Amino acid sequence: MSDAKVREVWPGIYIVHLPLPVRPTIVNVYLLHSGDEWVLVDTGVDTAESKAAFDTALAQIGCPPDGMTRVICTHHHPDHFGCSRAYRERSGARLYMNRLEYEIASAFGRGRRSEDVTAFFIRNGVPIERFVQIPSPAAFWSEMYRPATPDHFIEDGEVLTFGDLQIEVITTPGHTAGHCVLYLRRQRLLISGDHLLPKITPHVGFYPGGPENPLRDFLESQRKIQRFDVNLVLPAHGGTFPDHRHRANQIIHHHEYRLQEMIDAIRRQGRTAYEIGCLCFGFDVGSPLMVQIPATFETLAHLQYLHAQGRVVREDHGEQTLYRAT
């Protein structure tokens, strides 16, 4: 292919790079071709720029704009699910997704933060006065996020057959509660979504109303995928790579180091999640808000994990919760 934005990474398997308005600035979606079937995995966001890039890719590989018969989304985030309605309306493709992910997707339809979320910020030490005028994630993504209702809810272990392709669904909760990766057993290819990335670690955060121990779920999911034999990983961000077990173990070790770092930060005194995040992630109140908030949620996921193990205790001090190593 002459255009680096689309490339055949395996016979009949194409990676397409679509632009994003935030970092990471690219999301990889995948087109799978077998017989008369064209299957799209993930969609990018619903922007004119992203859709134009996708149409250019379709033209290059010879897929007509209405040629897609199936769309599978790994999870509900806008860069993976945001353009699902537009592509289904155009092609008539059937949409596949995990049920829990679709239920979570409604969170991006809320334009304002609830009182519960504000109280959650205060309890964990976030300087809320800096954030009251900042759009919520739902407000930021609202013009780029037009999800469709799935036609079929996929489950762990389910095998989807399209032409000569057999795609096994593997649920990998952690990054989100119902995240799924797709395994092409015959080719030994793993379309990993955000679960397994080559250069960065996926965000794993603790949120109001979310899973009780998302980091535990994520680490278990990293061990789970090591049971599969894989020739090549096809991630949502970054380049394709081999040796998924090595990368999964790197990610596990990264979080083990971060857990110990947090224990050390609260060995002598209790601190809020925000204060612990400042120490362990290296941000402060003057850092970009897109750094502070996710890092605080990720700090909370680690603290929840440590609390479940009995390695930290939570102490209420007025409106705030402090964490202290046992």
C-alpha positions as CSV (number, residue, x, y, z in Angstrom):
1,M,0.0,0.0,0.0
2,S,1.3,3.5,-0.8
3,D,-0.5,5.1,2.1
4,A,0.9,4.3,5.5
5,K,-2.6,4.9,7.1
6,V,-3.7,1.4,5.9
7,R,-1.6,-1.8,5.7
8,E,-2.1,-5.5,5.3
9,V,-0.6,-7.0,8.4
10,W,-1.7,-10.6,7.6
11,P,-3.3,-12.0,4.5
12,G,-6.8,-10.5,4.5
13,I,-6.2,-8.5,7.7
14,Y,-5.8,-4.8,7.4
15,I,-4.8,-2.2,10.1
16,V,-6.2,1.3,9.6
17,H,-4.9,4.3,11.5
18,L,-7.6,6.8,12.4
19,P,-7.0,10.3,13.9
20,L,-8.1,11.2,17.5
21,P,-8.5,14.7,19.0
22,V,-6.5,13.7,22.2
23,R,-3.5,11.7,23.0
24,P,-2.9,9.0,21.9
25,T,-3.6,10.8,18.6
26,I,-4.2,7.6,16.6
27,V,-6.4,4.6,17.1
28,N,-6.0,1.4,15.1
29,V,-9.1,-0.3,13.8
30,Y,-9.0,-3.5,11.8
31,L,-10.7,-4.7,8.6
32,L,-10.9,-8.5,8.2
33,H,-11.8,-9.9,4.7
34,S,-12.9,-13.5,4.0
35,G,-15.0,-14.5,1.0
36,D,-17.9,-12.0,0.7
37,E,-17.5,-10.8,4.3
38,W,-15.8,-7.6,5.5
39,V,-15.6,-7.3,9.3
40,L,-14.6,-4.1,11.1
41,V,-13.2,-4.3,14.6
42,D,-13.6,-1.0,16.4
43,T,-14.7,2.3,14.7
44,G,-12.8,5.4,15.8
45,V,-14.7,8.5,16.8
46,D,-17.5,10.1,14.8
47,T,-15.7,13.1,13.3
48,A,-15.4,14.2,9.6
49,E,-11.6,13.7,9.8
50,S,-11.8,10.1,11.1
51,K,-14.6,9.1,8.6
52,A,-12.7,10.6,5.7
53,A,-9.5,8.7,6.7
54,F,-11.6,5.5,6.9
55,D,-13.2,6.0,3.5
56,T,-9.7,6.5,2.0
57,A,-8.6,3.2,3.5
58,L,-11.6,1.4,2.2
59,A,-10.9,2.7,-1.3
60,Q,-7.3,1.6,-1.1
61,I,-8.1,-2.0,-0.1
62,G,-11.1,-2.4,-2.4
63,C,-13.9,-2.5,0.2
64,P,-17.0,-0.6,-1.0
65,P,-18.3,1.9,1.6
66,D,-21.4,-0.3,2.2
67,G,-19.4,-3.5,2.1
68,M,-19.0,-4.2,5.8
69,T,-21.3,-7.0,7.0
70,R,-20.2,-7.0,10.7
71,V,-18.8,-4.5,13.2
72,I,-17.3,-5.8,16.4
73,C,-16.4,-3.4,19.2
74,T,-13.9,-4.4,21.9
75,H,-15.3,-1.9,24.4
76,H,-17.4,1.2,24.9
77,H,-14.8,4.1,24.8
78,P,-15.5,6.7,22.1
79,D,-12.4,5.8,20.0
80,H,-13.7,2.2,19.8
81,F,-17.4,2.6,19.7
82,G,-18.1,6.2,18.8
83,C,-18.8,5.9,15.1
84,S,-20.7,2.6,15.3
85,R,-24.1,4.2,14.4
86,A,-22.7,6.0,11.3
87,Y,-21.1,2.8,9.9
88,R,-24.1,0.6,10.6
89,E,-26.5,3.1,9.0
90,R,-24.3,3.3,6.0
91,S,-23.5,-0.4,5.5
92,G,-26.4,-2.2,7.3
93,A,-23.7,-4.2,9.2
94,R,-24.7,-6.1,12.3
95,L,-23.1,-4.8,15.5
96,Y,-21.5,-7.0,18.1
97,M,-20.4,-6.0,21.6
98,N,-20.3,-7.2,25.2
99,R,-23.6,-6.4,27.0
100,L,-21.9,-4.9,30.1
101,E,-19.9,-2.5,27.8
102,Y,-23.1,-1.3,26.1
103,E,-24.7,-0.7,29.5
104,I,-21.7,1.3,30.7
105,A,-21.7,3.4,27.4
106,S,-24.7,5.4,28.7
107,A,-22.2,7.2,31.0
108,F,-21.0,9.2,28.1
109,G,-24.5,10.6,27.6
110,R,-24.4,12.5,30.8
111,G,-23.6,16.1,30.2
112,R,-22.9,17.2,33.8
113,R,-21.2,15.7,36.8
114,S,-23.6,14.4,39.4
115,E,-23.5,15.4,43.0
116,D,-22.2,11.9,43.8
117,V,-19.3,12.3,41.5
118,T,-18.5,15.7,43.0
119,A,-18.6,14.2,46.5
120,F,-16.3,11.4,45.3
121,F,-13.8,14.0,44.1
122,I,-13.8,15.8,47.4
123,R,-13.6,12.6,49.5
124,N,-10.4,11.6,47.6
125,G,-8.7,15.0,47.9
126,V,-9.2,16.3,44.4
127,P,-9.1,20.1,44.4
128,I,-12.6,20.4,43.0
129,E,-12.5,24.2,42.7
130,R,-10.1,23.7,39.8
131,F,-12.5,21.4,38.0
132,V,-16.0,23.0,38.3
133,Q,-15.7,24.9,35.0
134,I,-14.1,22.0,33.2
135,P,-16.4,19.9,30.9
136,S,-17.1,16.4,32.0
137,P,-15.8,13.6,29.8
138,A,-19.3,13.1,28.5
139,A,-19.6,16.8,27.5
140,F,-16.2,16.7,25.8
141,W,-17.0,13.6,23.7
142,S,-20.7,14.3,23.1
143,E,-20.2,15.5,19.5
144,M,-17.9,12.6,18.6
145,Y,-19.8,9.8,20.2
146,R,-22.8,8.3,18.4
147,P,-23.1,4.7,19.5
148,A,-25.6,2.2,18.1
149,T,-27.5,-0.5,20.0
150,P,-25.8,-3.9,19.4
151,D,-27.6,-6.6,17.4
152,H,-25.7,-9.3,19.3
153,F,-24.1,-9.4,22.7
154,I,-20.8,-11.3,22.7
155,E,-19.7,-13.5,25.6
156,D,-16.5,-15.1,26.8
157,G,-15.5,-18.2,24.8
158,E,-18.0,-17.5,22.0
159,V,-16.7,-18.3,18.5
160,L,-17.9,-16.0,15.7
161,T,-17.7,-17.4,12.1
162,F,-17.4,-15.0,9.2
163,G,-16.5,-16.6,5.9
164,D,-13.4,-18.7,6.6
165,L,-12.6,-16.7,9.8
166,Q,-13.2,-18.0,13.2
167,I,-13.0,-15.3,15.9
168,E,-13.0,-16.4,19.6
169,V,-14.2,-13.8,22.1
170,I,-12.0,-13.5,25.3
171,T,-13.4,-11.2,28.0
172,T,-10.5,-9.2,29.6
173,P,-12.1,-6.9,32.3
174,G,-9.9,-4.3,33.8
175,H,-9.4,-1.4,31.5
176,T,-13.2,-1.5,31.3
177,A,-15.6,-3.9,33.0
178,G,-16.5,-5.8,29.9
179,H,-13.5,-5.3,27.6
180,C,-13.1,-8.1,25.1
181,V,-10.1,-9.2,22.9
182,L,-10.6,-11.2,19.8
183,Y,-8.5,-14.3,19.0
184,L,-8.2,-15.8,15.5
185,R,-7.1,-19.2,16.6
186,R,-6.2,-20.5,13.1
187,Q,-3.9,-17.6,12.4
188,R,-2.9,-17.2,16.1
189,L,-3.7,-13.4,15.9
190,L,-4.8,-11.4,18.9
191,I,-6.8,-8.2,18.3
192,S,-6.2,-6.8,21.7
193,G,-8.1,-3.5,21.9
194,D,-6.7,-1.5,24.8
195,H,-5.9,-4.5,27.0
196,L,-2.4,-5.2,25.7
197,L,-0.5,-2.2,24.2
198,P,3.2,-2.3,23.1
199,K,4.5,1.0,24.6
200,I,2.0,2.3,27.2
201,T,0.1,0.7,29.9
202,P,-3.7,0.8,29.6
203,H,-5.6,3.0,32.0
204,V,-7.1,1.1,34.9
205,G,-9.1,3.3,37.2
206,F,-11.6,3.1,40.0
207,Y,-14.8,5.0,39.4
208,P,-18.0,5.6,41.3
209,G,-20.4,2.8,40.5
210,G,-17.7,0.8,38.7
211,P,-16.2,-2.6,39.6
212,E,-14.9,-2.9,43.2
213,N,-11.4,-4.1,42.3
214,P,-10.6,-3.2,38.7
215,L,-6.8,-3.7,39.0
216,R,-7.3,-7.2,40.3
217,D,-9.5,-7.9,37.3
218,F,-6.9,-6.4,35.0
219,L,-4.0,-8.4,36.3
220,E,-6.1,-11.6,36.2
221,S,-6.9,-10.8,32.5
222,Q,-3.2,-10.3,31.7
223,R,-2.6,-13.8,33.1
224,K,-5.6,-15.2,31.2
225,I,-4.4,-14.2,27.8
226,Q,-1.1,-15.9,28.3
227,R,-2.9,-19.2,28.0
228,F,-3.3,-18.6,24.3
229,D,-0.7,-19.1,21.6
230,V,-0.2,-15.9,19.6
231,N,1.9,-15.1,16.6
232,L,1.1,-11.4,16.5
233,V,-0.7,-8.9,18.6
234,L,-2.8,-6.3,16.8
235,P,-3.3,-3.5,19.4
236,A,-5.5,-0.4,19.3
237,H,-2.6,2.0,19.8
238,G,1.0,1.5,18.7
239,G,2.5,-1.0,16.3
240,T,1.8,-4.7,16.0
241,F,4.2,-6.9,18.0
242,P,5.0,-10.6,18.8
243,D,5.5,-12.3,22.2
244,H,2.3,-11.3,24.0
245,R,3.4,-13.2,27.2
246,H,6.5,-11.0,27.6
247,R,4.5,-7.8,27.2
248,A,1.8,-9.0,29.6
249,N,4.4,-9.8,32.2
250,Q,6.0,-6.4,31.8
251,I,2.6,-4.8,32.5
252,I,2.1,-7.0,35.5
253,H,5.5,-6.1,36.9
254,H,4.9,-2.4,36.2
255,H,1.8,-2.5,38.5
256,E,3.6,-4.5,41.1
257,Y,6.2,-1.8,41.3
258,R,3.5,0.9,41.4
259,L,1.8,-0.9,44.3
260,Q,5.0,-1.0,46.3
261,E,5.6,2.7,45.5
262,M,2.2,3.6,47.0
263,I,2.8,1.5,50.1
264,D,6.0,3.4,50.6
265,A,4.2,6.8,50.2
266,I,1.8,6.0,53.0
267,R,4.0,4.0,55.4
268,R,4.4,6.9,57.9
269,Q,1.3,9.0,57.4
270,G,-2.1,8.8,55.9
271,R,-2.8,10.6,52.6
272,T,-5.6,11.1,50.2
273,A,-5.7,9.3,46.9
274,Y,-4.9,12.6,45.1
275,E,-1.9,13.2,47.3
276,I,-0.6,9.7,46.7
277,G,-1.1,10.2,43.0
278,C,0.9,13.4,43.1
279,L,3.8,11.5,44.7
280,C,3.7,8.3,42.6
281,F,2.7,9.7,39.2
282,G,4.7,13.0,39.5
283,F,1.9,15.5,38.9
284,D,0.8,18.5,40.9
285,V,-2.1,21.0,41.0
286,G,-0.6,22.9,38.1
287,S,-0.3,19.8,35.8
288,P,-2.8,19.4,32.9
289,L,-6.2,18.2,34.1
290,M,-6.1,15.4,31.6
291,V,-3.2,14.0,33.6
292,Q,-4.4,14.7,37.2
293,I,-7.9,13.1,37.0
294,P,-7.0,9.8,35.3
295,A,-3.9,9.4,37.5
296,T,-6.1,9.9,40.6
297,F,-8.5,7.3,39.4
298,E,-5.6,4.9,38.7
299,T,-4.2,5.6,42.1
300,L,-7.6,4.6,43.6
301,A,-7.6,1.3,41.6
302,H,-4.2,0.5,43.2
303,L,-5.4,1.5,46.7
304,Q,-8.6,-0.7,46.3
305,Y,-6.4,-3.6,45.4
306,L,-4.1,-3.1,48.4
307,H,-7.1,-2.6,50.7
308,A,-8.6,-5.9,49.6
309,Q,-5.3,-7.6,50.4
310,G,-5.3,-6.0,53.9
311,R,-2.1,-4.0,53.1
312,V,-3.7,-0.5,53.6
313,V,-6.5,0.8,55.7
314,R,-8.9,3.6,55.0
315,E,-9.5,6.3,57.6
316,D,-12.2,9.0,57.4
317,H,-11.2,12.5,58.3
318,G,-14.1,14.8,57.9
319,E,-15.1,14.9,54.2
320,Q,-11.9,13.1,53.2
321,T,-10.7,9.5,53.1
322,L,-7.0,8.9,54.0
323,Y,-5.1,5.7,53.2
324,R,-2.3,4.4,55.4
325,A,-0.1,1.3,55.1
326,T,-0.8,-1.4,57.7
